[in-house]
């Protein structure tokens, strides 16, 4: 029991975040299945099973279209904060002088160099994987719709180069960068007592960084 309590104390933030993720993902799949079967019923077609829905192009596209934008904005924030500054923002390095994160890595070998860039590389890889799965799922959804109307099927490449794919992507990308920009700017003037995402309540607006 003590070990379980210790594990919860040490990992409660990630446990709650991942728990919420699973709850909302399951909610998405259930709501999506109900909506899909309502659409099928309106066209006089048989309902599909839960498994058929979660492996369909519609569900795959819906999930990874959103993951794609999330990982893109996180990768961009990690990379851009290496070289760019925002006076007064928590997620910016100081305007002058060096930060602890600028210290030279102790390991100079290939693995050491890769590890020193591993956060950005991991987020970029997750973005690219989500981008690919968005394209694959979207192609499947498009072709399912096309086959029902006797239209021509398309390839993944044709879908990626279509206006529909980029409309789906840009509608999520713009909102993610707006949210990140809003957090950066609001953290200059506003506070949340007890949160490491905020500066101390009494810190001046001009103070840059979280320390």
N, C-alpha and C positions, 0 to 999 in steps of 0.2 A: 504493500500500500504506500509506504514511504517513497519507494522508487517511482511509482506511478505519479504521485503528487509532484515529485521532483521533475519528472519528465514534462508534466503539464506546465509547471512554473517556467521551465526553461524553453518550452516550445509552444506556449499557448497562442501566441500571435499567428504563427504559421498554421497551427491546427485549426483555429477559428477561420482563417482565410480560406484554407483548403476545404473546410467543412461547408462554408457558404458557397464556394465554387461548385461543389458536388450537389448541394441542394438546388441551386439555380440551374445547373446543367440538367438535372433530372426534371425539374419543373419545365424547362424549355422543351425537353423531349416529350413530356406528357401533353403539354399544351399544343406542341407542334403536331403530334399524332392526332389529337382530337380535331384540330383545324383541318388536317389533311383528309381525315375520314369524312368530315362535313363537306369538304369540296367534292370528294368522290361520290358521296350520296346524292349531291345535287346534280351530278352527271349520270346517275343511275349505275354507278360502278361499285364493286364489292369493296368493303373496308379492308385495310391492310393491318398486319400485326405490328406490335411494338418493334420487334427486331427488324422487320422489313423497313420501317420508317427510319430507325437510327442508322441503318446502313444505306439509306437512300441518298441521292445527290442533294436533295433539298436540305436534309438535316446536316450533312457534311459541309455544304456550302455555308449554311447559316452559322455554324459553329466557328469554322476556320476563317470566315470573312472577318469576324470580330477578333479572334485571336491574333490574326495578322496585324491589325491596326494597333493592338495593345503592345505587342512585342516590338513593332516599329517605333512607337513613341518612346518606349523604355530604352531601346538601343540608342535612339537619337539623343535622348537626355544624357545617357552615360557618356557618349562620345563627344557631344557638343560642350558639355561642362568641363572637358579637358582643356579646351582652348578659349571658350567664351565666358564672359562674366556678366552678372546682373547685380548692380549695387543694391544691397539690402536684402537680397533673396537668401533663403536658407540653403537652397541647393546649388549655390554658386561658391566657387573658391574666392578667397579674399582678393580684393582689387590689387593689392601690392604685397610683395613678399612671397615666401614659399609656403606651401601647405604640406602636411605630413604625407599626403598621397603623391607628392612630387618627388619624394625620396627615391633614389636609384635602387632598383631591385638588387637584392644580395646575390641572386643567382644570375649568371651571365650566359648559361648554356641555352640550347634551344628550348628545352622544357621550361626553364625559368622565364624566358622571353614570352613563350606562349601563355604561361600562367599569369604574367603581368598584364596580358590583354584578354584573359579568359572570360571575364564578365561580358565585355562587348561582343566577343566571338560567340558566346553561348546565346545571347539575345538575338544576334544576327542570324544564327542558325535556326532558332525557333521561329523567327519572322519568315525566313525563306521556306521552311517546312510548312508553315501555316499558309503562306502565299501559294505554294504548290497544291496543297490540299483544298484550298479555296477554289483554285482553278479546276481541279479534278472533280470536286463535288458540284461546282457550278456547271461544268460541261455535262455531267450526268443529269442534273436537273433540267437543263436546257433540252437535252436529247429526249428525256422522258416526255416533256411537253410537246416537242416536235413530233415524236412518234405517234402521239395521240391525235395529232392533226394532219398526219401524213406529210409533214414537212421534211426537208433534208436534214440529216444529222450532221454535226460538226465535230471537229477534232479539238483537243485541249488547246492547241496553238491558236486555232481560229477563235476559240472562246477568250483566250488571254488578249487577243488583239481586237476584241469587240468592244463597242462602247458600253455594253451592259456590264462587262467585267470591271471596267475602270470606274463606271458610275457606282457600282457596289463598293469598290475599294476607296474611292475618294470621299464618299459620304461618311465612312468611318474614320479615315485618316484625318480629315479636317476637324472632327469633333475631338479626337484624341489630342491633337496639338493645341487646340483651344483650351482643353482641360489642363494640360501641362503648363501652358502660358499663364492661365488664370491662377494656378497654384503658385507659380513663381512670383507673380506680381502681388497676389493677396498676402503671401507670406512676408512681404516687405512691411505691410501696414497692420496686419491682423495677427492675433495670437490665439493659441489653444493651450491652456495651462496643462502641463504634464505630458504633452506630446513632443517627441523628438523631431517631428516634422514642423515644429514651430520654434521660433526664437524664444528665449525667456521673456516673460510678460513685460518686464521693465526694461528690456533692451531697446536701444534707440532704433528707429526705422532705418537709419543709415548703416547699421551694423550688418556686415555681409558674412554669410555662412552661419552654421548652427552653433559654433563655439564662441 
